[in-house]
C-alpha cells in the first residue's frame, strides 16, 4: 500500500475518531447509531495509523505531500 494521507488528514481523522468514541462511551449516542459511530471511529483510527485510505485511489485523491 502506498501512503496517500497527509498529516493534516490524519489529525482530522483521529480527532473525529476521538469525538465519536467519546460520544459512544458517554452514552450520548446509543443503539445502532452508536455502533455505527464506534465502527467509524475504528476505521478512522486504522486508516490514520497506516496512512492509507482505500477510497482515495478510487477517487484519484492523495493528501500526502510528494517528496522530491
Secondary structure as UniProt FT lines:
FT   HELIX           7..25
FT   TURN            26..27
FT   HELIX           31..50
FT   HELIX           54..59
//
